[in-house]
Amino acid sequence: MASEAAAPAVTSGGPQSATSAPVSGAAVDLDGLMASTAETVTNELDRLIPEVAGPRGPVIEAMRYSALSGGKRLRPFLVMESAGLFGVPAAQSLRVGCAVEMVHCYSLIHDDLPAMDDSDTRRGRPAVHKAFDEAIAILAGDALLTQAFEVLGEFATSRDAAVRAALVVELAKASGAAGMVGGQMIDISPARETMGYDAIAELEALKTGELIRFSCVSGAILAGTGEGERMALAGYAADLGLAFQVADDLLDVTGTEEQVGKPVGQDDGLTTFVTLLGLEGARKKAEDLVESACAHLAPFGASADTLRAVARFVVDRSQ
């Protein structure tokens, strides 16, 4: 495991006055910070999901194949940055970040299954059901999901049982029928083909946005902050999550499989932000969402400049 110092350092002086203007001009080495955090998260996931010999071995191997396969680790990064605003120890926020990454990896495994998106590749290599088989892929996803709550519930995540319980409840809401699973259900329903903008926005707020919301507010939960700080971060997360999905829809049209790491053009025939708004309209919407997301961070002043840089990153990324 990487040392705690390997996690990105964030100013922890606490939120500034709610009347502070958004700060967006500070230089942030986002690539370096995200790379450092991704390495730290991967090392911790390696520790949390050790190899096992014997008949259980294949499911553990599949879990590791998914969880240790890299990726941007955006959600853990958001956890650790939001926690850093309040001076939460990095060892605690790292565990929460790993928990949400486990849920995210489970969702990718299940999304790629033939019964769902039927995708043969993920992150530029065979999807889990191709590298192993469908039964092992289902079990690996199930195991990652349940281990996430084990990690949150352990004493090492927080000495405060009420904080641990709040984290479990919030991640359960974000992951289940009122969150990510509910959004996926809408996505595969027949009504998906005729949805307008508001319905698509609601779908994506559940399917993608809820895990991002949890990632942003979990730092405030760990710190035991007031409702105002949580609401500011939740507002940021709502705009960030929608901007992320608009960018995804754009990449499905303009990107290549080599860039994105998975098949593109899978949204053909579906209503998306691009089909509703057009390419230029979707780009404009993403830009507007970035500005709105950053405005929510005004109470935190310059301490939140890295989170502002993340908002820009999600719409400028190429994968």
N, C-alpha and C positions, 0 to 999 in steps of 0.2 A: 504493500500500500504506500502511496506517495505520502510524504509528510503533510501535516496540516498546513504548513506554510506554503505548500504548492497551490493551495486554493487562492483565487484572485482576491487581492486586498481591496476593500471598499471602505470609503470614509464612513465612519459609524457615529458621527456626531449627532444623529437624530434629525427628525424633520424640522424644517424651518417654519417660519410663519406661513399660514395659509394664504396670505396675500402676496407671497413672493412670486415674481414672474418666472415662467419656465426658463430654464437654462439649457441651451442646446449647442453652444459653440465650443465647449471645451473639447480638447483633443483626447480621444480614448483609443487605446490600442485594443480594440475589440477582438481582433483576430488572435492576438497573443493571450488575452484573458480567457477567451473561449477555448483555445487549444489547451491551456493549462488546466482549466476546469474539466474539460473532457478527459484528459489523462488521469486526473485525480478520481473522477467518477468511475472510469473504467477499472482502475486499480482497486477501488472499493467494491465494485460489483464482482470482481474476480475473487476478492476475499469473502464476500457474502454468499457466493454461489460456488463453493469448492467442488472439484471433481469427485465423483463417487464411483467406486468399483462395484461390480455385481449387476444384478438384474435392473436396479434403479438407474444404472449408469446412463443409458440412452436418453432419458428425459432430462437429466442434468446436463448432458452434453448439448442437447438441443436448446436448453435455457441459456447456456453459456454462448452457444453459437449466435443467438439473437442478441443477448444483452452485451456481449463483448465485441460486437461487430463494428463498433465505432459510431458514426453519426455525429451530428452537431452537438448533442446533449443540451439542446436549448432549454428544456424544462428544468433540469437540475441547475443550469446556469441562472435561470430566473429565480429559483428557490434561494440560491446562495447569495445572489445580488440583493434580493429583497430583504433577506435576513441580515445582510451586512449593513443595511440602512440603520438597523437598531442594535448593532454590536453583538448579535447572536454568535456564539462560538462556531467556527467553521466545521468542527467535528459533528455538531448537531445538525446543521443545515445540510451537510453532505449526506447524512443518512436519509433525511427527508427527500433530498434530490434523487438519491438512488431508488427510493421507494416509488416516486412518481415515474422514474425512468423504467422501472420494472413494469408498471402498468402500461406505459407507452409501448414497450416492446411486446407485451402480451397482445395489445390491440393490433400491432402490425402483423404478428404471426397469424392471428385470426382473420384479419382483413384480407390477407393474401390467399386464404384457403379457396378451393374451387367453389364452395358454396357461397362465398362472399364476392370479393373482387377478382378472384381467379388469376392471381399474378404469380408468374414463375420466378421473378427476381425481386430482390430488395437490397438496396445499398450496393448495387453493382455485382451481386452474387446470387446463387440460387436461394429462393425463399425457403423457410424452414421445412415446409411440407415437401419440397423437392429434395432438399439435402438429406432429409430423414424420410418420414412418411406422414400421411394425414393424421393418423392416430397419435403419433408422438408429438406432432405440432400442436394438436388440441391440448394434450396433457401439459406440454411445456408452457403454453399460454396460461392455462389454469394455474400452474404452479407459480409462475411469475406474479400473477395477480394476487394470489393468496400470500405469497411471501412478502409482498409490499406492505401488507397490514401487519405482519409479524414484525417487520423492521420498525414501523411507526410505533408499535405497542411496547417496544422494549425500553428499558430504563435508560439506555445509552442515548436515546433520542431526546429525552427530556426527563429531568428529575420530577417534574410536576405531572402527576397522573391526569389532571384536568386538561393540560396541554396535549398530552398524548391522545386522550379521548377525543379532543376537538379535531386533531389532525386526522384521526381515523374516520370520524364522521364526515369531515369535509371531503376527504379523498373518496369515500364511498359514494357521496352524492355526485361528485364530479365524474366518477367512473360508471355509475349504474344507469338505470332506466331513466332517471331524471337528468342524466348528463350524457356521457360519451355513448353508452349503449343505446339510449333513446335516440340520439342523433343518427346512429348507424341504422336503426330501425326505420326512421324516416327516409334515410338515403336509399334503402332498398325497397321501399314501398311503391306501389303503382302511382301514387299521387306525386312522386318525385318528378315525373316527366312534365307536369303542367304547372309547377310551382312558380310564383312570382318572386320578386326581390325579397319581400319581408319574410316569406316562408323559407327561402334559401338561407337568408341571414340567421333565422332561428335554428335551422338545421345545423349550420356550421358553428353557431354559438354553443350548441350541445356537443356535437361530434368532436370538434377541435378545441373550441374555446374554453370548455369547462376544465380540462386538465391544465391549460395555460392559466386560467383564473386561480386554480388551486396553487400552482407553482408560485404565483405572485403574492398571494395572501398568506401562504404558509409561513413566510418569514415573520410576518406580523403576529401570527398565532404563536409561533415559537417564543417571540419576545413578550407576549401578553400585552400588546398595545391596545389603545382605544379604538373605538369604532371608526373614527375619522380617518386614521391611517389605513385601516383595512379597506374602507370604501374607496379611498384614493387609488390604492393599488388594484382593487377590483375594477375600477373604471378604466385604468390603464390597460389591464388585462383584456377587458372586453373589446377595446379597439384594436389591441395588438393581435388577438386571436382572429378577428375578422380580417385584418390586414394580411395576416399569414395565409388565410384561405384564399383571399383574392389573388395573392401572389402565386399560390399553388395552381389556381385555375389558369393564370397567365402562363405558367411554366408548362402546363399540360398542352397548351397550344403552341408556344414558341420554343420550348426546350427540346432537347434530344434525350434519348434513353441513356446515352453515355454521360451527359451532364447531370441528369436527375437521379440516376441510379436505379430506376424502375421504369416499366413501360409508360410511354406517354400516349396521348390520344384516347385514354380510357374514358374520358368524359364525352366522347362523340355521341351525339343524340340526346344528351342530358342537358337540362337547364342549369347553367352555371353563371357566375358573375360576368364572365366574358360574353356569353350568349345574351345576357340581359342588358349589359352596359356597352358591349363592344370592347375592342382592345384598348383604345384610348380612354374610353370611359372607365374601364376597370383600373387602368393605371392611375387615373385621376382620383378614383375612389380610394385606392391604396394610399396615395399621398395624403389625402384628407384625413384618413384614419391615423396615419403616423402623427400628423399635427395634433389631432385630438388626443391620442394616447399620451403624447408628451405634455400636453396641457394639464392632464390629471396629476402629473408629477410635481407641479409647482410647489406643494407644501414641503417637499424634500430638498429644494434648492439644488445646489451643485452636487450634492451627495448622490443624486439619481442620474447623473450624466451617462453612466454606463447603461442604465435602463433606456435612456433616450436613444443611445447608439444602437441598442438592440431593436428598437422600433424601426429604425432606418434599415438595419440589416435584413429584417424579415421581408422587406419589399424589394431589396436590391440583390438578394441571393440568387444563385443560378442552380440551386438544387434543394 
